Amino acid sequence: MIKAVLIDIDDTIFDFDKCSKNAFKKTLKKLDLSYKEKDFLYFNEVNDILWNKQKLEKININEVFIERSIMMSKYFELDIEKEIFNDLFVEFLYDEIKMVDEIEDLLSYLSNKYQIYAASNGIYGMQINRLKKSNLDKYFKDIFVSDKMGYEKPDKRFFEKIMNITKYSNKNLIMIGDSIKSDIIGAKNSGIKSIYFNKGNKKISDKDFTYQVKKLSEIKKIL
């Protein structure tokens, strides 16, 4: 019986593309660089490559940040400390709260039936700040983020630690997220049911999820 819901943050609660684009523009402005769409497209390519490596557990999140900063510094030929690009980007991302459509309505609905927990990879301070700034924190019983947990999704230990803290078994939990590799595979390997938020209507060959939705409002029919 489902008693609690785990929900991812980036691209499930907050629209990461919109948030990162705003943070990217602010970063370039701070560095006295003009914004061009092709630059942001390259930044997204770098992000996709590095985060896919993280999801495959080839690198950790800190290594994602370091490599991203080095690659972007080379791209813009910045004659400055390499880490500064990522430091500025993360600083600006802290305050970006562009929400995914229907998320607040869904959280309000779920909070009347279940305990809700955020389950995210990333920086704890950033995720807490964004949830508070958006006034969504009121829906959450607790917030679990990888840098404070000591493990990153899809590592089973991330989910096991949540179960130890919440005292819910895998049979009592369900995971909602947009990433097959992090959210869905991680939940499956831990014996937790999942709802794959396939907002881009991607073609999926391996059905590792328990349920699939294209809009968050469809989750009301499941839970």
C-alpha positions in Angstrom: 0.0 0.0 0.0 1.4 3.4 -1.0 1.8 5.7 1.9 4.4 8.2 0.7 5.5 9.8 -2.5 9.1 10.6 -3.5 9.4 13.3 -6.2 12.3 14.5 -8.2 13.0 18.3 -8.3 14.7 19.3 -11.6 12.5 18.8 -14.7 9.7 17.4 -12.5 9.0 20.3 -10.1 11.1 23.1 -11.7 11.6 23.5 -15.5 15.4 23.0 -15.6 15.8 24.3 -19.2 14.1 27.6 -18.4 15.9 28.0 -15.0 19.3 27.1 -16.5 18.8 29.5 -19.5 18.1 32.4 -17.1 21.1 31.5 -14.9 23.3 31.1 -18.0 22.3 34.5 -19.3 23.1 36.1 -15.9 26.5 34.2 -15.8 27.5 35.6 -19.2 26.5 39.1 -18.3 28.6 38.9 -15.1 31.5 37.8 -17.3 30.9 40.6 -19.8 29.9 38.1 -22.5 27.0 38.6 -24.9 24.4 35.8 -25.0 23.9 33.8 -28.2 21.5 30.9 -28.6 24.2 28.7 -30.0 26.2 29.2 -26.8 23.3 27.9 -24.7 22.8 25.0 -27.1 26.5 24.0 -26.6 26.0 24.4 -22.8 23.1 22.0 -23.0 25.2 19.5 -25.0 27.9 19.7 -22.3 25.3 19.3 -19.6 23.7 16.3 -21.3 27.0 14.5 -21.8 28.1 15.1 -18.2 24.8 14.3 -16.4 24.4 11.1 -18.5 27.8 10.0 -17.2 26.7 10.8 -13.7 23.5 8.8 -14.1 25.6 5.9 -15.3 27.7 6.4 -12.2 30.9 7.0 -14.2 31.4 10.4 -12.5 29.9 12.1 -9.4 28.1 15.5 -9.3 31.1 17.4 -8.1 33.0 16.1 -11.2 30.1 17.2 -13.3 30.5 20.7 -12.0 34.3 20.8 -12.5 34.2 19.4 -16.0 31.4 21.7 -17.0 33.3 24.7 -15.8 36.5 23.6 -17.6 34.6 23.0 -20.9 32.7 26.2 -20.8 35.8 28.2 -19.9 37.6 26.7 -22.9 34.6 27.4 -25.1 34.6 31.1 -24.2 38.4 31.3 -24.0 38.2 32.7 -20.5 41.6 33.7 -19.1 40.4 33.3 -15.6 40.1 30.6 -12.9 38.3 27.7 -14.5 35.8 27.0 -11.7 34.4 30.5 -11.8 32.0 29.7 -14.6 30.3 27.0 -12.7 30.4 29.0 -9.4 28.6 31.9 -11.0 26.1 29.6 -12.8 25.2 27.7 -9.6 24.9 31.0 -7.7 22.4 32.4 -10.2 20.6 29.0 -10.4 19.9 29.1 -6.6 17.1 31.6 -7.2 15.5 30.3 -10.4 12.1 28.9 -9.8 10.3 28.4 -13.1 7.8 25.7 -12.3 6.7 22.8 -14.5 3.0 23.2 -15.5 0.5 21.7 -13.0 3.1 20.9 -10.3 1.5 23.0 -7.5 -1.9 21.6 -8.1 -0.5 18.0 -8.1 1.5 18.7 -4.8 -1.6 20.1 -3.2 -3.6 17.0 -4.2 -1.0 14.5 -3.1 -0.4 16.2 0.2 -4.0 15.5 1.2 -3.5 11.7 0.7 0.2 10.9 1.3 3.4 12.1 2.9 5.5 13.8 0.2 9.3 13.8 0.1 11.6 15.5 -2.4 14.3 13.1 -3.7 16.9 14.9 -5.8 20.4 14.9 -7.0 22.2 18.2 -6.6 23.0 20.8 -4.0 20.9 20.7 -0.8 21.1 24.5 -0.1 20.0 25.3 -3.7 17.0 22.9 -3.7 15.8 24.0 -0.3 16.1 27.7 -1.3 14.1 27.1 -4.5 11.4 25.2 -2.8 11.0 27.9 -0.1 11.2 30.7 -2.6 8.4 29.1 -4.7 6.4 28.4 -1.5 6.3 24.7 -2.4 8.2 23.6 0.7 5.0 23.5 2.7 3.9 20.4 0.8 7.0 18.3 1.8 7.6 16.2 4.9 11.3 16.2 4.2 13.8 17.0 1.4 16.5 14.5 0.5 19.3 15.7 -1.7 22.4 13.7 -2.8 25.1 16.0 -1.5 23.6 15.7 2.0 22.6 12.1 1.7 26.1 11.0 0.6 24.8 9.0 -2.3 23.4 10.0 -5.7 20.5 8.5 -7.7 20.4 5.8 -9.1 22.5 4.4 -6.3 20.4 2.0 -4.2 21.9 3.4 -1.1 20.2 6.7 -1.8 16.8 5.1 -1.6 17.8 2.7 1.2 18.8 5.7 3.3 15.4 7.4 2.6 13.7 4.2 3.8 15.8 4.1 6.9 15.0 7.7 7.8 11.3 7.7 6.9 10.6 4.2 8.2 8.6 3.4 5.1 9.4 0.1 3.2 9.8 0.0 -0.5 6.2 -1.3 -0.7 5.0 1.9 0.8 6.8 4.2 -1.6 6.4 5.4 -5.1 8.9 7.6 -7.1 7.9 10.3 -9.5 10.6 11.6 -11.9 11.6 12.5 -15.4 14.8 10.5 -15.6 14.8 6.9 -16.6 18.4 6.4 -15.5 18.3 8.2 -12.2 14.7 8.1 -10.9 13.1 5.1 -12.6 16.1 2.7 -12.6 17.1 3.8 -9.1 13.6 3.1 -7.8 13.3 -0.2 -9.7 16.5 -1.5 -8.3 15.3 -0.7 -4.8 11.9 -2.4 -5.3 10.0 0.9 -5.3 7.2 1.6 -7.8 7.6 4.5 -10.1 5.8 7.0 -12.3 7.8 8.1 -15.3 7.0 11.8 -16.2 7.6 11.5 -20.0 6.8 15.2 -20.7 8.7 15.1 -24.0 6.8 12.0 -25.2 10.1 10.2 -25.8 10.1 6.7 -27.3 11.1 4.3 -24.5 12.2 0.7 -25.4 12.7 -0.6 -21.9 9.6 -0.3 -19.7 11.4 0.0 -16.3 8.7 2.2 -14.9 5.5 1.1 -13.2 3.4 3.9 -14.7 3.9 6.5 -17.4 2.4 10.0 -17.7 2.8 12.8 -20.2 1.2 15.4 -18.0 1.5 15.7 -14.2 -2.3 16.0 -13.9 -2.5 12.4 -15.1 -0.9 11.2 -11.9 -4.2 11.9 -10.1 -5.7 8.9 -11.9 -3.0 6.7 -10.5 -2.7 7.9 -6.9 
